[in-house]
Amino acid sequence: MPTTYKVLGQLASAATTNETLYTCPSATQTVVSTLVVCNRAATAKTYRIAIRKDAATLATSQYIAFDVAIAANDSTALTLGITIDAADVITVYASSADLTFTAFGSELT
């Protein structure tokens, strides 16, 4: 299985909307090594991150972070080593359009 190390997804949030940061392609497994959340605002904000197995409808059991505070003009790097399979989706939500999400990892095909 060849491995490709890459930026899996980048998203400047639209605010108060669940948005897809990354969808694992078909016939692929992915290791998400790090998720970075960046607050570009001068005030604190909150964010959510969920892993939706097989693109299932969002449910409370899928959250790995829920309404986590991030300080003004700050970044948080979550080094988690999340493993996902084809059609799994990383969904993010921000309390403001001032948050940026980036996922780094490797795809195995």
Backbone hydrogen bonds, N-H to C=O, Kabsch-Sander energy under -0.5 kcal/mol:
donor,donor_aa,acceptor,acceptor_aa,energy
4,T,107,E,-2.5
5,Y,3,T,-0.5
6,K,105,G,-3.1
8,L,6,K,-0.7
8,L,103,A,-2.3
9,G,103,A,-1.3
11,L,101,F,-2.5
13,S,11,L,-0.7
13,S,99,L,-2.4
16,T,94,A,-3.5
19,E,92,V,-2.9
21,L,19,E,-0.6
21,L,90,I,-3.0
22,Y,90,I,-1.2
24,C,88,D,-2.6
28,T,25,P,-0.9
29,Q,108,L,-2.2
30,T,84,I,-2.7
31,V,106,S,-2.7
32,V,30,T,-0.6
32,V,82,I,-3.4
33,S,31,V,-0.9
33,S,104,F,-1.2
34,T,104,F,-1.6
35,L,78,L,-2.4
36,V,102,T,-3.1
37,V,76,T,-2.7
38,C,100,T,-2.8
39,N,74,D,-3.3
40,R,38,C,-0.7
40,R,98,D,-2.9
45,K,70,I,-2.2
47,Y,68,V,-1.6
48,R,93,Y,-2.3
49,I,65,A,-2.3
50,A,91,T,-2.7
51,I,62,Q,-2.3
52,R,50,A,-0.6
52,R,89,V,-3.2
53,K,51,I,-0.8
55,A,52,R,-1.5
56,A,53,K,-1.7
62,Q,59,A,-1.9
63,Y,60,T,-1.1
64,I,49,I,-2.8
65,A,49,I,-1.7
68,V,47,Y,-2.3
70,I,45,K,-2.7
73,N,41,A,-2.3
74,D,71,A,-1.0
76,T,37,V,-2.8
78,L,35,L,-3.5
78,L,76,T,-0.6
79,T,77,A,-0.7
80,L,33,S,-1.0
80,L,78,L,-0.9
81,G,32,V,-0.7
81,G,33,S,-0.8
82,I,32,V,-1.8
84,I,30,T,-2.7
86,A,28,T,-0.6
87,A,24,C,-2.7
88,D,85,D,-2.3
89,V,52,R,-2.1
90,I,22,Y,-3.0
91,T,50,A,-2.6
91,T,89,V,-0.6
92,V,19,E,-2.9
93,Y,48,R,-1.7
95,S,46,T,-2.4
99,L,96,S,-1.0
100,T,38,C,-2.3
101,F,11,L,-2.9
102,T,36,V,-2.2
103,A,9,G,-2.6
104,F,34,T,-2.8
105,G,6,K,-2.3
106,S,31,V,-2.3
107,E,4,T,-2.6
108,L,29,Q,-3.6
109,T,2,P,-2.2
109,T,107,E,-0.5
